Structures are given as C-alpha cells and as structure tokens.
Amino acid sequence: MNDLAWNDLRLFCHVAREGTLSGAAERTGISAPTLGRAMRALEAQTGRALFSRHRTGYRLLPDGQALYDRARGVEASARAIEDWREGAHALPIVTVVMGAWMSVYLGGRLNAVWTPEDRFRLCFKTSETPVYLERCEADIALARERQVTGNVVALGREVAQTPAERWTDADRALDHCLGQCAWYFL
C-alpha cells in the first residue's frame, strides 16, 4: 500500500459519516462524482473494499470500518493541530512602547511580564518620543514623564547621573527606577 494522503482520508471520513456521496458533497463542497472517484481510488490504493454501495448510500465493510476507526484518530489529531495553529494567531497583541533602557530591562525579564499561558501576545517597541495612545500607536506606554493623554503611564525618577553609570550599572539603576515608578490608569 502506498502512503495515504490525509485529504483522501478526510474525504473518506465524510463519506463514511454521511453514508451518501451527496451528503458528503454538501459537507465538503466537492461534487458527488468526484467523491465517488476518490473513494474508488482509495479502495484501489489500499487494495481493500471499503464500502458496499447501495441505491440508498454507502455502508462500511469490515475493512472500511477498521480504516474509519483509525482515520477518526488522525482526524482528531489534525483538528487539534489546526486549532492550535489558528489559536496562536487569534490572540490579541498588546503593544508596549518604552524607552531604550526600559526595553532592554523588560526584554531581559520577559518571563516576569508574560507567560505562554497568557491570553495575549506582547510586542515591545522602543521610542524616545511621545506616543499617542488615542491614535492606537500603542496599548501601553512606559515613560519617564507623565504624558498628557493615554491609558497607562509609568513615571520614574532619574537614578543614574551620568551615561557611564547607566552603562556600568544599568540593571541596578533600572531595578531602583521600577521600584520608584508610580502607575497611573487614566
């Protein structure tokens, strides 16, 4: 027996479930004659009779029932994969805009901010210019100074005094800054 294509098995499952080519045609959008040819080709490929054909429809023979029982497991697995694939893209994206230093800090601590079980995806953007939340440039803006408009703003104080201190002790400075931040929900 050659390798069976999943699409052939999927069509076989529809015919087996519906019991008629016309019923399977309605479910799949494929014409009844095409389905009939596909079932004959599947029987030829497997080397086994899968259906008994009657005026009232198709009935599974023992080999057809054995294949159907196995194909239903494949069908369930394929559906789970499809649900998983679609689910990843269906989650909303929360865009967070912040300065470069905050971006480095949160990027290194992503697991403290987000987990794979969360029902959203995160998108970090770095910007030193003001962000307009009302124009949907971001969902959340983290800034050193309070913005005039928007939904969420984190305010912090300058911790390191010189650029050299920022480079040499950025984690300590940012940890301290976050400890001093106040969150505003506007």
C-alpha positions as CSV (number, residue, x, y, z in Angstrom):
1,M,0.0,0.0,0.0
2,N,1.3,3.4,-0.9
3,D,1.2,6.3,1.6
4,L,-2.3,7.6,2.0
5,A,-2.8,11.3,1.7
6,W,-4.6,13.0,4.6
7,N,-7.0,14.7,2.2
8,D,-8.1,11.3,0.9
9,L,-8.7,10.0,4.4
10,R,-10.6,13.2,5.3
11,L,-12.9,12.7,2.3
12,F,-13.3,9.0,3.3
13,C,-14.4,10.0,6.8
14,H,-17.0,12.4,5.4
15,V,-18.5,9.7,3.1
16,A,-18.4,7.1,6.0
17,R,-20.1,9.6,8.4
18,E,-22.8,10.8,6.0
19,G,-23.5,7.5,4.3
20,T,-24.1,9.1,0.9
21,L,-22.0,10.9,-1.6
22,S,-24.5,13.7,-1.8
23,G,-24.4,14.2,2.0
24,A,-20.5,14.2,1.9
25,A,-20.6,16.6,-1.1
26,E,-22.7,19.1,0.9
27,R,-20.2,18.9,3.8
28,T,-17.1,19.2,1.7
29,G,-18.1,21.3,-1.2
30,I,-16.8,18.6,-3.6
31,S,-19.1,17.1,-6.2
32,A,-20.6,13.6,-5.6
33,P,-19.0,12.2,-8.8
34,T,-15.6,13.4,-7.7
35,L,-16.1,11.9,-4.2
36,G,-17.1,8.6,-5.8
37,R,-14.0,8.5,-7.9
38,A,-11.9,9.4,-4.9
39,M,-13.4,6.5,-2.9
40,R,-12.7,4.1,-5.7
41,A,-9.1,5.3,-5.9
42,L,-8.8,4.9,-2.2
43,E,-10.0,1.3,-2.4
44,A,-7.5,0.7,-5.2
45,Q,-4.7,2.3,-3.3
46,T,-5.4,0.2,-0.1
47,G,-6.2,-2.9,-2.1
48,R,-9.3,-3.4,0.0
49,A,-13.1,-3.0,-0.4
50,L,-14.1,-0.3,2.0
51,F,-17.8,0.2,1.1
52,S,-20.8,-1.7,-0.1
53,R,-22.7,0.5,-2.5
54,H,-26.5,0.6,-2.5
55,R,-29.1,2.8,-4.0
56,T,-29.6,4.3,-0.6
57,G,-26.0,5.1,0.0
58,Y,-22.7,3.7,1.1
59,R,-22.2,1.3,4.0
60,L,-18.8,0.5,5.5
61,L,-17.5,-3.0,5.1
62,P,-15.3,-4.5,7.9
63,D,-12.1,-3.2,6.3
64,G,-13.8,0.2,5.8
65,Q,-14.8,0.3,9.5
66,A,-11.3,-0.6,10.5
67,L,-9.9,2.2,8.4
68,Y,-12.6,4.6,9.6
69,D,-11.8,3.9,13.3
70,R,-8.1,4.7,12.6
71,A,-8.8,7.7,10.4
72,R,-11.0,9.3,13.1
73,G,-7.9,9.4,15.4
74,V,-5.9,11.0,12.6
75,E,-8.8,13.4,12.0
76,A,-8.9,14.4,15.7
77,S,-5.2,15.0,15.7
78,A,-5.3,17.1,12.6
79,R,-8.2,19.2,14.1
80,A,-6.2,19.7,17.3
81,I,-3.2,20.9,15.2
82,E,-5.4,23.2,13.2
83,D,-7.0,24.6,16.4
84,W,-3.5,25.1,17.9
85,R,-2.3,26.9,14.7
86,E,-5.3,29.2,14.5
87,G,-5.3,29.9,18.2
88,A,-1.7,31.3,18.2
89,H,-2.7,33.9,15.6
90,A,-6.0,34.6,17.2
91,L,-4.6,36.0,20.4
92,P,-4.6,39.8,20.7
93,I,-1.3,41.7,20.5
94,V,-0.6,44.1,23.3
95,T,1.9,46.8,22.2
96,V,4.1,48.3,24.8
97,V,6.2,51.4,23.9
98,M,9.0,52.4,26.2
99,G,12.5,54.0,26.1
100,A,15.6,52.1,25.1
101,W,16.7,51.3,28.7
102,M,13.3,50.1,29.8
103,S,13.1,47.9,26.7
104,V,16.5,46.3,27.5
105,Y,15.4,45.8,31.1
106,L,12.0,44.2,30.3
107,G,13.3,42.2,27.4
108,G,15.7,40.5,29.7
109,R,12.9,39.8,32.2
110,L,10.2,38.8,29.8
111,N,9.2,35.7,31.8
112,A,8.3,38.1,34.7
113,V,5.9,40.1,32.4
114,W,4.4,37.4,30.2
115,T,4.0,33.6,30.1
116,P,2.8,31.3,27.2
117,E,-0.4,30.7,29.1
118,D,-1.4,34.4,28.9
119,R,-4.2,35.0,26.5
120,F,-2.3,37.8,24.6
121,R,0.9,38.3,22.8
122,L,3.4,41.1,23.6
123,C,5.0,43.5,21.2
124,F,7.7,45.7,22.7
125,K,8.6,48.9,20.7
126,T,11.3,51.3,21.6
127,S,10.7,55.1,21.3
128,E,12.2,58.1,23.0
129,T,9.4,60.3,21.5
130,P,6.0,60.7,23.0
131,V,3.4,58.1,22.0
132,Y,-0.2,58.9,21.3
133,L,-2.3,56.1,22.8
134,E,-5.5,57.7,21.5
135,R,-4.2,57.1,17.9
136,C,-3.6,53.5,18.7
137,E,0.2,53.8,18.4
138,A,0.4,51.6,21.4
139,D,-1.7,49.9,24.1
140,I,0.6,50.8,26.9
141,A,3.3,53.5,27.1
142,L,6.0,53.4,29.8
143,A,7.6,56.9,30.1
144,R,9.8,58.9,32.5
145,E,7.4,61.8,32.4
146,R,3.6,61.9,32.7
147,Q,2.0,62.1,29.3
148,V,-0.9,64.4,28.7
149,T,-3.1,61.7,27.2
150,G,-3.3,57.9,27.1
151,N,-4.3,54.9,29.1
152,V,-1.3,53.7,31.1
153,V,1.9,55.6,32.0
154,A,4.7,54.6,34.4
155,L,6.6,57.5,35.9
156,G,10.1,57.1,37.2
157,R,12.9,59.3,38.6
158,E,16.4,59.6,37.2
159,V,18.6,57.2,39.1
160,A,22.0,57.2,37.4
161,Q,23.6,60.6,36.9
162,T,26.0,60.0,34.0
163,P,26.0,58.0,30.8
164,A,28.9,55.9,32.2
165,E,26.9,55.0,35.3
166,R,24.0,53.9,33.1
167,W,26.2,51.6,31.1
168,T,28.0,50.1,34.0
169,D,25.1,49.6,36.4
170,A,22.0,49.6,34.2
171,D,20.3,46.7,36.0
172,R,20.6,48.2,39.4
173,A,19.5,51.6,38.2
174,L,16.5,50.2,36.4
175,D,15.6,48.0,39.3
176,H,15.6,51.1,41.5
177,C,13.7,53.1,38.9
178,L,11.0,50.5,38.7
179,G,10.8,50.5,42.4
180,Q,10.2,54.2,42.3
181,C,7.7,54.2,39.5
182,A,4.1,55.1,40.0
183,W,1.4,53.6,37.7
184,Y,-1.4,55.8,36.5
185,F,-4.5,54.5,34.9
186,L,-6.0,57.4,33.0
